[in-house]
Amino acid sequence: MSRATYVLWRLAQIVPTVLLIGVIVFLLTRFLPGGPIAALLGDKASDEAIARITAQYGFDQPIPVQFAKFVNLALHGDLGDSIAYRMPAARLIAERLPVTLTLTGMAIAIALILATPLAYAAAVHQNRWPDLVIRGAFQVGLSSPIFYVGLLLLTALAAGLRLFPVGGYGDTIGEKFYHLVLPALTLALSLSAIVMRSLRASIIAVMKADFVQFARAKGLPPAIVFRRHVMRNAAISTVTIIGLHAGDLLGGAVVTETVFAVPGVGRLMVDSIFARDYPVIQALTLTLAVIVSLVFLITDLLQMTLDPRIGR
């Protein structure tokens, strides 16, 4: 199977996945206690106002009819209008999504910067004190909840030492990245622990492989052996780990953006759930499902690049 055929086949698989997720989230939002009309108008709204808004958004129609209308509009690029924000849900998500994607990308970059050299040091000093210290330190980050780590970093580095802003999002590009450093570090600590442990185990296994011993016997410099043979093969499992935890990072962004008051889709999801904003909840869930599916596709392509045997 050629790479182009494989990509098209994987893209086709996304369609039934997104459709199934759309059905599930559509039904779940309808069974949430309360409703968007009560959240929008309040408890003292008149029956006439409730009936008017209910008919305006089509909530008085049977659920199959509502779902058919939702699918028809989604196929035409219309994800509905936000009840709480009074604007198209697609435009609202388009404004918030770059913030979350930037936050997630920074978290992955920080996790790799932290985990890669320490994983190599731990593998080289296997079962000796550097290895034990590194694994013990990362275990703390792995076992600590994201919201707790975020509050600690917020208290120590932002409120205490004033190295970073307490929250919010800047205006210029430089300010925006500066505001996202602390939230990204919060997400990166747990991911870096997972990446470090996986990469350490892979490096140990690859360093014992016959082809690495043969490369050393040929007299290749240690740096070339490590870069071309050890890291290239050890990185395959690491790429898989990062791809599998992409959804966890997006889920962690919900907590992190709330703690640091970052205006991303994670915070938007929390606000929309409390407001019973059905169109935004549905649109956000479908958008995140597509993004995670595309991340899985990119992960597979990177694996095929690192190990061409996977695509055969």
FIDO-599919 format. One record per residue (C-alpha): residue number from 1; residue in three letters; x, y, z. Coordinates in steps of 0.5 Angstrom, whole numbers, plus 2048, in hexadecimal, padded with zeros to 3 digits. Example, Ala and Ser with C-alpha at 12.3 -4.5 7.8 and 13.67 -1.06 7.14 Angstrom:
residues 2
site n->1, res->ALA, xx->819, yy->7F7, zz->810;
site n->2, res->SER, xx->81B, yy->7FE, zz->80E;
***
This chain:
residues 312
site n->1, res->MET, xx->800, yy->800, zz->800;
site n->2, res->SER, xx->803, yy->807, zz->7FE;
site n->3, res->ARG, xx->803, yy->80C, zz->803;
site n->4, res->ALA, xx->7FE, yy->811, zz->7FF;
site n->5, res->THR, xx->7F9, yy->80B, zz->7FF;
site n->6, res->TYR, xx->7FA, yy->80A, zz->806;
site n->7, res->VAL, xx->7F9, yy->811, zz->808;
site n->8, res->LEU, xx->7F2, yy->811, zz->804;
site n->9, res->TRP, xx->7F0, yy->80A, zz->807;
site n->10, res->ARG, xx->7F2, yy->80D, zz->80E;
site n->11, res->LEU, xx->7EE, yy->814, zz->80D;
site n->12, res->ALA, xx->7E8, yy->810, zz->80A;
site n->13, res->GLN, xx->7E8, yy->80C, zz->811;
site n->14, res->ILE, xx->7E7, yy->813, zz->815;
site n->15, res->VAL, xx->7E0, yy->814, zz->812;
site n->16, res->PRO, xx->7DD, yy->80E, zz->815;
site n->17, res->THR, xx->7E1, yy->810, zz->81C;
site n->18, res->VAL, xx->7DE, yy->817, zz->81C;
site n->19, res->LEU, xx->7D7, yy->815, zz->81A;
site n->20, res->LEU, xx->7D7, yy->810, zz->820;
site n->21, res->ILE, xx->7DA, yy->815, zz->825;
site n->22, res->GLY, xx->7D5, yy->81A, zz->822;
site n->23, res->VAL, xx->7CF, yy->816, zz->824;
site n->24, res->ILE, xx->7D2, yy->814, zz->82B;
site n->25, res->VAL, xx->7D3, yy->81B, zz->82C;
site n->26, res->PHE, xx->7CC, yy->81E, zz->829;
site n->27, res->LEU, xx->7C8, yy->819, zz->82E;
site n->28, res->LEU, xx->7CC, yy->81A, zz->834;
site n->29, res->THR, xx->7CB, yy->822, zz->834;
site n->30, res->ARG, xx->7C4, yy->820, zz->833;
site n->31, res->PHE, xx->7C4, yy->81C, zz->83A;
site n->32, res->LEU, xx->7C8, yy->821, zz->83E;
site n->33, res->PRO, xx->7C4, yy->824, zz->844;
site n->34, res->GLY, xx->7C1, yy->82B, zz->843;
site n->35, res->GLY, xx->7C1, yy->82E, zz->83C;
site n->36, res->PRO, xx->7C4, yy->834, zz->838;
site n->37, res->ILE, xx->7BD, yy->837, zz->838;
site n->38, res->ALA, xx->7BD, yy->838, zz->840;
site n->39, res->ALA, xx->7C5, yy->839, zz->840;
site n->40, res->LEU, xx->7C3, yy->83F, zz->83B;
site n->41, res->LEU, xx->7BD, yy->842, zz->83D;
site n->42, res->GLY, xx->7BD, yy->840, zz->845;
site n->43, res->ASP, xx->7B8, yy->83D, zz->84A;
site n->44, res->LYS, xx->7B4, yy->843, zz->849;
site n->45, res->ALA, xx->7B2, yy->843, zz->842;
site n->46, res->SER, xx->7AB, yy->843, zz->83F;
site n->47, res->ASP, xx->7A8, yy->83D, zz->83C;
site n->48, res->GLU, xx->7A7, yy->841, zz->835;
site n->49, res->ALA, xx->7AF, yy->843, zz->835;
site n->50, res->ILE, xx->7B1, yy->83C, zz->837;
site n->51, res->ALA, xx->7AC, yy->839, zz->831;
site n->52, res->ARG, xx->7AF, yy->83F, zz->82C;
site n->53, res->ILE, xx->7B6, yy->83D, zz->82D;
site n->54, res->THR, xx->7B5, yy->836, zz->82D;
site n->55, res->ALA, xx->7B2, yy->836, zz->826;
site n->56, res->GLN, xx->7B7, yy->83B, zz->824;
site n->57, res->TYR, xx->7BC, yy->836, zz->825;
site n->58, res->GLY, xx->7B8, yy->830, zz->823;
site n->59, res->PHE, xx->7B8, yy->82C, zz->82A;
site n->60, res->ASP, xx->7B1, yy->82B, zz->82A;
site n->61, res->GLN, xx->7B2, yy->826, zz->824;
site n->62, res->PRO, xx->7B3, yy->81F, zz->825;
site n->63, res->ILE, xx->7BA, yy->81D, zz->826;
site n->64, res->PRO, xx->7BB, yy->819, zz->81F;
site n->65, res->VAL, xx->7B9, yy->81F, zz->81C;
site n->66, res->GLN, xx->7BE, yy->823, zz->81F;
site n->67, res->PHE, xx->7C3, yy->81F, zz->81E;
site n->68, res->ALA, xx->7C2, yy->81E, zz->817;
site n->69, res->LYS, xx->7C2, yy->826, zz->816;
site n->70, res->PHE, xx->7C8, yy->826, zz->81A;
site n->71, res->VAL, xx->7CC, yy->821, zz->815;
site n->72, res->ASN, xx->7C9, yy->825, zz->80F;
site n->73, res->LEU, xx->7CB, yy->82C, zz->812;
site n->74, res->ALA, xx->7D2, yy->829, zz->814;
site n->75, res->LEU, xx->7D3, yy->826, zz->80D;
site n->76, res->HIS, xx->7D2, yy->82D, zz->80A;
site n->77, res->GLY, xx->7D7, yy->830, zz->80F;
site n->78, res->ASP, xx->7D2, yy->832, zz->814;
site n->79, res->LEU, xx->7D3, yy->830, zz->81B;
site n->80, res->GLY, xx->7CE, yy->834, zz->81E;
site n->81, res->ASP, xx->7CE, yy->83B, zz->822;
site n->82, res->SER, xx->7D0, yy->83B, zz->829;
site n->83, res->ILE, xx->7CA, yy->83C, zz->82E;
site n->84, res->ALA, xx->7CE, yy->840, zz->833;
site n->85, res->TYR, xx->7D3, yy->844, zz->82E;
site n->86, res->ARG, xx->7CE, yy->845, zz->829;
site n->87, res->MET, xx->7D3, yy->844, zz->823;
site n->88, res->PRO, xx->7D4, yy->83E, zz->81E;
site n->89, res->ALA, xx->7D8, yy->838, zz->822;
site n->90, res->ALA, xx->7DD, yy->837, zz->81D;
site n->91, res->ARG, xx->7DF, yy->83E, zz->81D;
site n->92, res->LEU, xx->7DF, yy->83E, zz->825;
site n->93, res->ILE, xx->7E4, yy->838, zz->824;
site n->94, res->ALA, xx->7E8, yy->83B, zz->81F;
site n->95, res->GLU, xx->7EA, yy->840, zz->823;
site n->96, res->ARG, xx->7EB, yy->83C, zz->829;
site n->97, res->LEU, xx->7EE, yy->836, zz->826;
site n->98, res->PRO, xx->7F5, yy->839, zz->824;
site n->99, res->VAL, xx->7F6, yy->83A, zz->82B;
site n->100, res->THR, xx->7F5, yy->833, zz->82E;
site n->101, res->LEU, xx->7F9, yy->830, zz->828;
site n->102, res->THR, xx->7FF, yy->835, zz->829;
site n->103, res->LEU, xx->7FF, yy->833, zz->831;
site n->104, res->THR, xx->7FF, yy->82C, zz->82F;
site n->105, res->GLY, xx->805, yy->82C, zz->82A;
site n->106, res->MET, xx->809, yy->830, zz->82F;
site n->107, res->ALA, xx->807, yy->82B, zz->834;
site n->108, res->ILE, xx->80A, yy->825, zz->830;
site n->109, res->ALA, xx->810, yy->829, zz->82E;
site n->110, res->ILE, xx->812, yy->82A, zz->835;
site n->111, res->ALA, xx->810, yy->823, zz->837;
site n->112, res->LEU, xx->815, yy->821, zz->832;
site n->113, res->ILE, xx->81A, yy->826, zz->834;
site n->114, res->LEU, xx->81A, yy->823, zz->83B;
site n->115, res->ALA, xx->819, yy->81C, zz->83A;
site n->116, res->THR, xx->81E, yy->81B, zz->834;
site n->117, res->PRO, xx->825, yy->81C, zz->837;
site n->118, res->LEU, xx->823, yy->819, zz->83E;
site n->119, res->ALA, xx->820, yy->813, zz->83B;
site n->120, res->TYR, xx->827, yy->812, zz->838;
site n->121, res->ALA, xx->82B, yy->814, zz->83E;
site n->122, res->ALA, xx->826, yy->80F, zz->842;
site n->123, res->ALA, xx->827, yy->809, zz->83D;
site n->124, res->VAL, xx->82F, yy->80A, zz->83D;
site n->125, res->HIS, xx->82F, yy->80A, zz->844;
site n->126, res->GLN, xx->82A, yy->804, zz->845;
site n->127, res->ASN, xx->828, yy->802, zz->84C;
site n->128, res->ARG, xx->82D, yy->807, zz->84F;
site n->129, res->TRP, xx->82C, yy->80D, zz->853;
site n->130, res->PRO, xx->82B, yy->812, zz->84D;
site n->131, res->ASP, xx->826, yy->80D, zz->84A;
site n->132, res->LEU, xx->822, yy->80D, zz->851;
site n->133, res->VAL, xx->822, yy->814, zz->852;
site n->134, res->ILE, xx->81F, yy->816, zz->84B;
site n->135, res->ARG, xx->81A, yy->810, zz->84C;
site n->136, res->GLY, xx->818, yy->813, zz->853;
site n->137, res->ALA, xx->818, yy->81A, zz->851;
site n->138, res->PHE, xx->813, yy->818, zz->84B;
site n->139, res->GLN, xx->80F, yy->814, zz->84F;
site n->140, res->VAL, xx->80D, yy->81A, zz->853;
site n->141, res->GLY, xx->80A, yy->81E, zz->84D;
site n->142, res->LEU, xx->807, yy->817, zz->84A;
site n->143, res->SER, xx->803, yy->816, zz->850;
site n->144, res->SER, xx->801, yy->81D, zz->852;
site n->145, res->PRO, xx->7FA, yy->820, zz->84F;
site n->146, res->ILE, xx->7FB, yy->825, zz->84A;
site n->147, res->PHE, xx->7F7, yy->82A, zz->84D;
site n->148, res->TYR, xx->7FB, yy->829, zz->854;
site n->149, res->VAL, xx->801, yy->82A, zz->850;
site n->150, res->GLY, xx->7FE, yy->830, zz->84C;
site n->151, res->LEU, xx->7FC, yy->834, zz->853;
site n->152, res->LEU, xx->803, yy->832, zz->856;
site n->153, res->LEU, xx->807, yy->835, zz->850;
site n->154, res->LEU, xx->802, yy->83B, zz->850;
site n->155, res->THR, xx->803, yy->83D, zz->857;
site n->156, res->ALA, xx->80B, yy->83C, zz->857;
site n->157, res->LEU, xx->80D, yy->83E, zz->850;
site n->158, res->ALA, xx->808, yy->843, zz->84E;
site n->159, res->ALA, xx->805, yy->846, zz->855;
site n->160, res->GLY, xx->80B, yy->845, zz->859;
site n->161, res->LEU, xx->811, yy->846, zz->855;
site n->162, res->ARG, xx->80D, yy->84A, zz->84F;
site n->163, res->LEU, xx->811, yy->847, zz->84A;
site n->164, res->PHE, xx->80B, yy->845, zz->846;
site n->165, res->PRO, xx->804, yy->849, zz->845;
site n->166, res->VAL, xx->7FF, yy->846, zz->84A;
site n->167, res->GLY, xx->7FA, yy->845, zz->844;
site n->168, res->GLY, xx->7F6, yy->847, zz->83E;
site n->169, res->TYR, xx->7F9, yy->848, zz->837;
site n->170, res->GLY, xx->7FD, yy->84D, zz->834;
site n->171, res->ASP, xx->7FC, yy->852, zz->82E;
site n->172, res->THR, xx->803, yy->851, zz->82A;
site n->173, res->ILE, xx->805, yy->84A, zz->827;
site n->174, res->GLY, xx->80B, yy->84B, zz->82C;
site n->175, res->GLU, xx->806, yy->84C, zz->832;
site n->176, res->LYS, xx->802, yy->847, zz->830;
site n->177, res->PHE, xx->808, yy->842, zz->830;
site n->178, res->TYR, xx->80A, yy->845, zz->837;
site n->179, res->HIS, xx->803, yy->844, zz->83A;
site n->180, res->LEU, xx->803, yy->83C, zz->838;
site n->181, res->VAL, xx->80A, yy->83A, zz->83B;
site n->182, res->LEU, xx->807, yy->839, zz->841;
site n->183, res->PRO, xx->801, yy->835, zz->83F;
site n->184, res->ALA, xx->805, yy->831, zz->83A;
site n->185, res->LEU, xx->80A, yy->82F, zz->83F;
site n->186, res->THR, xx->804, yy->82D, zz->844;
site n->187, res->LEU, xx->802, yy->828, zz->83E;
site n->188, res->ALA, xx->809, yy->826, zz->83C;
site n->189, res->LEU, xx->80B, yy->823, zz->843;
site n->190, res->SER, xx->806, yy->81D, zz->843;
site n->191, res->LEU, xx->807, yy->81C, zz->83C;
site n->192, res->SER, xx->80F, yy->81D, zz->83C;
site n->193, res->ALA, xx->80F, yy->817, zz->842;
site n->194, res->ILE, xx->80B, yy->812, zz->83D;
site n->195, res->VAL, xx->810, yy->814, zz->837;
site n->196, res->MET, xx->816, yy->813, zz->83C;
site n->197, res->ARG, xx->814, yy->80C, zz->83E;
site n->198, res->SER, xx->812, yy->80A, zz->837;
site n->199, res->LEU, xx->819, yy->80D, zz->834;
site n->200, res->ARG, xx->81D, yy->80A, zz->839;
site n->201, res->ALA, xx->81B, yy->803, zz->839;
site n->202, res->SER, xx->81B, yy->804, zz->831;
site n->203, res->ILE, xx->822, yy->806, zz->831;
site n->204, res->ILE, xx->824, yy->801, zz->836;
site n->205, res->ALA, xx->821, yy->7FC, zz->831;
site n->206, res->VAL, xx->824, yy->7FE, zz->82B;
site n->207, res->MET, xx->82B, yy->7FF, zz->82E;
site n->208, res->LYS, xx->82B, yy->7F8, zz->82F;
site n->209, res->ALA, xx->829, yy->7F6, zz->828;
site n->210, res->ASP, xx->82E, yy->7F2, zz->823;
site n->211, res->PHE, xx->82E, yy->7F8, zz->81E;
site n->212, res->VAL, xx->830, yy->7FD, zz->823;
site n->213, res->GLN, xx->836, yy->7F8, zz->825;
site n->214, res->PHE, xx->838, yy->7F7, zz->81E;
site n->215, res->ALA, xx->838, yy->7FF, zz->81D;
site n->216, res->ARG, xx->83D, yy->800, zz->823;
site n->217, res->ALA, xx->841, yy->7FA, zz->820;
site n->218, res->LYS, xx->842, yy->7FE, zz->81A;
site n->219, res->GLY, xx->845, yy->803, zz->81D;
site n->220, res->LEU, xx->83F, yy->809, zz->81C;
site n->221, res->PRO, xx->840, yy->80F, zz->821;
site n->222, res->PRO, xx->83B, yy->80E, zz->827;
site n->223, res->ALA, xx->837, yy->814, zz->825;
site n->224, res->ILE, xx->836, yy->811, zz->81E;
site n->225, res->VAL, xx->834, yy->80B, zz->821;
site n->226, res->PHE, xx->82F, yy->80E, zz->826;
site n->227, res->ARG, xx->82C, yy->813, zz->821;
site n->228, res->ARG, xx->82B, yy->80E, zz->81B;
site n->229, res->HIS, xx->82A, yy->808, zz->81F;
site n->230, res->VAL, xx->828, yy->808, zz->826;
site n->231, res->MET, xx->823, yy->80E, zz->826;
site n->232, res->ARG, xx->820, yy->80D, zz->81F;
site n->233, res->ASN, xx->81E, yy->806, zz->821;
site n->234, res->ALA, xx->81C, yy->808, zz->829;
site n->235, res->ALA, xx->818, yy->80E, zz->826;
site n->236, res->ILE, xx->813, yy->80A, zz->823;
site n->237, res->SER, xx->80F, yy->808, zz->829;
site n->238, res->THR, xx->810, yy->80F, zz->82C;
site n->239, res->VAL, xx->80C, yy->812, zz->826;
site n->240, res->THR, xx->807, yy->80D, zz->827;
site n->241, res->ILE, xx->807, yy->80F, zz->82F;
site n->242, res->ILE, xx->806, yy->816, zz->82D;
site n->243, res->GLY, xx->801, yy->815, zz->828;
site n->244, res->LEU, xx->7FD, yy->811, zz->82C;
site n->245, res->HIS, xx->7FD, yy->816, zz->832;
site n->246, res->ALA, xx->7FB, yy->81C, zz->82D;
site n->247, res->GLY, xx->7F3, yy->81B, zz->82F;
site n->248, res->ASP, xx->7F6, yy->81B, zz->837;
site n->249, res->LEU, xx->7F9, yy->822, zz->835;
site n->250, res->LEU, xx->7F3, yy->825, zz->832;
site n->251, res->GLY, xx->7EF, yy->822, zz->838;
site n->252, res->GLY, xx->7F5, yy->825, zz->83D;
site n->253, res->ALA, xx->7F4, yy->82C, zz->839;
site n->254, res->VAL, xx->7ED, yy->82C, zz->83C;
site n->255, res->VAL, xx->7F0, yy->82C, zz->843;
site n->256, res->THR, xx->7F6, yy->830, zz->842;
site n->257, res->GLU, xx->7F2, yy->836, zz->83E;
site n->258, res->THR, xx->7ED, yy->836, zz->843;
site n->259, res->VAL, xx->7F3, yy->837, zz->849;
site n->260, res->PHE, xx->7F7, yy->83C, zz->845;
site n->261, res->ALA, xx->7F1, yy->840, zz->842;
site n->262, res->VAL, xx->7F3, yy->83E, zz->83B;
site n->263, res->PRO, xx->7EE, yy->83F, zz->835;
site n->264, res->GLY, xx->7EE, yy->839, zz->832;
site n->265, res->VAL, xx->7E9, yy->833, zz->830;
site n->266, res->GLY, xx->7EA, yy->830, zz->836;
site n->267, res->ARG, xx->7E8, yy->836, zz->83A;
site n->268, res->LEU, xx->7E2, yy->837, zz->835;
site n->269, res->MET, xx->7E0, yy->82F, zz->836;
site n->270, res->VAL, xx->7DF, yy->830, zz->83D;
site n->271, res->ASP, xx->7DB, yy->837, zz->83D;
site n->272, res->SER, xx->7D7, yy->834, zz->837;
site n->273, res->ILE, xx->7D5, yy->82E, zz->83C;
site n->274, res->PHE, xx->7D3, yy->832, zz->841;
site n->275, res->ALA, xx->7CF, yy->836, zz->83D;
site n->276, res->ARG, xx->7CC, yy->830, zz->839;
site n->277, res->ASP, xx->7CE, yy->833, zz->833;
site n->278, res->TYR, xx->7CD, yy->82D, zz->82E;
site n->279, res->PRO, xx->7CF, yy->830, zz->828;
site n->280, res->VAL, xx->7D6, yy->831, zz->82A;
site n->281, res->ILE, xx->7D7, yy->82B, zz->82E;
site n->282, res->GLN, xx->7D5, yy->827, zz->828;
site n->283, res->ALA, xx->7DA, yy->82B, zz->823;
site n->284, res->LEU, xx->7DF, yy->82B, zz->828;
site n->285, res->THR, xx->7DF, yy->823, zz->829;
site n->286, res->LEU, xx->7DF, yy->822, zz->822;
site n->287, res->THR, xx->7E5, yy->827, zz->821;
site n->288, res->LEU, xx->7E9, yy->824, zz->826;
site n->289, res->ALA, xx->7E7, yy->81D, zz->823;
site n->290, res->VAL, xx->7EA, yy->81F, zz->81C;
site n->291, res->ILE, xx->7F0, yy->822, zz->81F;
site n->292, res->VAL, xx->7F2, yy->81B, zz->823;
site n->293, res->SER, xx->7F0, yy->817, zz->81D;
site n->294, res->LEU, xx->7F5, yy->81B, zz->819;
site n->295, res->VAL, xx->7FA, yy->81B, zz->81F;
site n->296, res->PHE, xx->7FA, yy->813, zz->81E;
site n->297, res->LEU, xx->7FB, yy->813, zz->817;
site n->298, res->ILE, xx->801, yy->818, zz->817;
site n->299, res->THR, xx->804, yy->813, zz->81D;
site n->300, res->ASP, xx->803, yy->80D, zz->818;
site n->301, res->LEU, xx->806, yy->811, zz->812;
site n->302, res->LEU, xx->80C, yy->813, zz->817;
site n->303, res->GLN, xx->80D, yy->80C, zz->819;
site n->304, res->MET, xx->80D, yy->80A, zz->812;
site n->305, res->THR, xx->813, yy->80F, zz->811;
site n->306, res->LEU, xx->817, yy->80C, zz->816;
site n->307, res->ASP, xx->816, yy->805, zz->815;
site n->308, res->PRO, xx->814, yy->804, zz->80D;
site n->309, res->ARG, xx->812, yy->7FD, zz->80F;
site n->310, res->ILE, xx->80C, yy->7FF, zz->812;
site n->311, res->GLY, xx->809, yy->801, zz->80C;
site n->312, res->ARG, xx->80A, yy->7FB, zz->808;
***
